[in-house]
């Protein structure tokens, strides 16, 4: 009975992996690219500086799921990718925020949600497939998604907050969420790989629903 169950689970996961084309991942990245800049959700005017930045990624499912998914995928990749992929996300997110805060990238209210939603869809699919990519390509891909999250953070900068302290806050929260994703991904990979992929599927579905609702 146990052997039969394991065979069924293996067969199901093979179908899932084969049913999602890498082209879908590139499509998600393209959707994010054309929908720049993205807004995640309202700012936190009752908080100041560092705390406002720290709370922002934790208070919206979009940032929360995406950042945890980055950690889970990095754990699935293993090796140096476990630190290089999250580092790429954090670095490019910071760049996106700086570009937005300095006016290099516009933040038009008409461009709400699609980029963030596309990043959820793409990252979720990567986790579902446990997609193997060269580390440089993986870092570049999450970096593209991270730019939009950075712009979204900058868009919600409270008028009274110190931009530097605000940035340190959301960067710290992002690192925390990556760590949670890494821990979950590493544990699940060793004991129950299906859990990671189910989480990735839920993230992708959430991204698809948000994307449909934002266009």
N, C-alpha and C positions, 0 to 999 in steps of 0.2 A: 504493500500500500504506500509506504513511504517513498519507494523508488518510483512508483507511478506518479505520485504527486510532484516529485522533483522533475520528472520528465515533462509533465504538463507545464510546470512553471518555466522550465528552460525553453519549451516550445513557444509559450506565450511571449516571452521576452525576445525570442528570435524574430517573431512576427512584428513586434513593436519596433525593433531596431531596423528591420528591413523595410518597414512601411513608411519611414520618414526619410526623405531624401536630403542629402546635404544642401541641395539647391534651396530647400525651405529655410535653412539657416541663413544662407546668403540673402534670401528674400527678406527675412526679418531684419537683417542688418541694413539692407537697402531702404526698407520702410522707415527705420529709425533715422537714417541719414537724410531722407527727404523731408522728414517732419521736424527737423531742428528749428528752433529750440523747443524743449518740452517743459511743461509745468506739471508738478506732481500734485500739489494740494496747497491749501491756504497756509500762510506763514503763522508763526506763533508769537503774536504781538505781546502776549503777557509775559514772555520770557526775555531775558537779556543776554546778548553776546554768546558766550561759550555754551550756556545751557540751551539757548534757542537753537544753535547749530547741532548740538548733540541730540536734541529731541526730534529734529526734523526727519531724519531717516527712519526713526523708530515709530513714527506716528502715522505713516502711510504704508499700505500693503505693497505698493509698487516698489519703493526703495527697499523695503524689508525683504521681500521675496527675491528681488534681483540680487541683492548683496549676499544673501545666504546661498543662493544658487551658484554664485561665483565660487564660493568656498567649497561647496559640494563638488562642483565640476573639477576644481583644482585637486581635490582629494582623489577623485576618480582617475585623473591623469597621473598623479603620483610624482615622485622624484622632485626635481627642482621646480616643476610647475606648481607645487604646493605653496611656494612663496612667491614665485615670479608672476603667476596669473593674478592673484589678489593685489600684488604690488602695482601691476600694470593698471588695474582698475582704479586703485586709489590715486595713482599719479595722474592719469588722464582725467579723472573726475575733478581733481584739483585744478588742472589746466582749463577744463571747461568752465569752472566757476570763475577763474581769473579772467578768461576771455569775455565772459558775460558781464562781470562786475566792471570791467574797464570799457565796455561798450563795443568791443571788437565783434562780438556776436550779439545780435539783437534779441530781444525777449518780447516779441509781439504776443499779446493776449490771445490772438486767433490761433496760435500754435500750441494749444493745451493738450497734453496727454499722449498723442500718438507715438512719439519717440520712446517714451518710457514704456508704453505698452508693448511696442515692438521688441524692446530689450528683454522684457519678461518672456515673450514668446520665444525668442531666439535662445536665451539662456536655458529656459525650460526644456527645449528640444535637445540642446547639447547634453543636459543631464539625463534625459530619457534614453538617449542613445549611448550614454557614456562615451561620447564621441572622442576618438583619438585624433589629435592634431599635433603637428610639430609645435614645440613650446613657443617659438616666435610668433607663429600664426595664431595660436590660442591667445597669447597676450595682446596681439593686435586687435583681435576680434572683441575681446572684453573691453579693450581700450576705447573702441568705437562706441560701444554701448555706454561706457562710463562718462563720456563727454556730455551726453544728454542729461544724465543724472546730475552732473556738476552744474550745468546751466539751470536745471530746475532748482537746485539748492540756492543758487545766486538770485534767482527770480524771487525767492521768498525771504530774502534778507530783510529783517525788520529795519525800519528807518532809523531807529535809535541805536541799533547794535553796531559794535565794532566789527568790521568785516573780517579782520584777522582772527579775532577770538571766535567769531561765528564759524569760520572755515575750520579752525582747529576742532571745534565741536563736532561738525558733521564728519570730518575725517576720522575722528576717534570712534564715533558710532559705527562708521563703515568698517573700520578695522575689527571692531567687536563683532559685527555681524558676519564678516568673513571668517573670523575665528570659530564662531558657532557653526557655520556651514562646513568648515574644514573638519571640526570635531565630529559632527554628525555624519559627514560623508565618509570619513575614515572608519568610523565604527560600523556604519551600514555596509561598507564595502567588505569588511571582514566577516560580518555576521549575517547580514540580510540585504544584499545588493538591491533587491526589489524595492525596498523602502525608499532608497534614493531616487529611483526612477519613477516611482509613484509620486514623490514630491516634485520631481521635475515635470511630470505630466500635469499636476495641479497648477504649477507655475505657468506652464505654457497655456493652459486653458484660461487661467486668469488673465494672461496677457492678450489672448485672442479676443476675449469678451471685452476687455478694456479698449482694445484697438477698434473693434467694431463700434463701440459706443462713443468713440472720440472722433470718428470721421463723418 
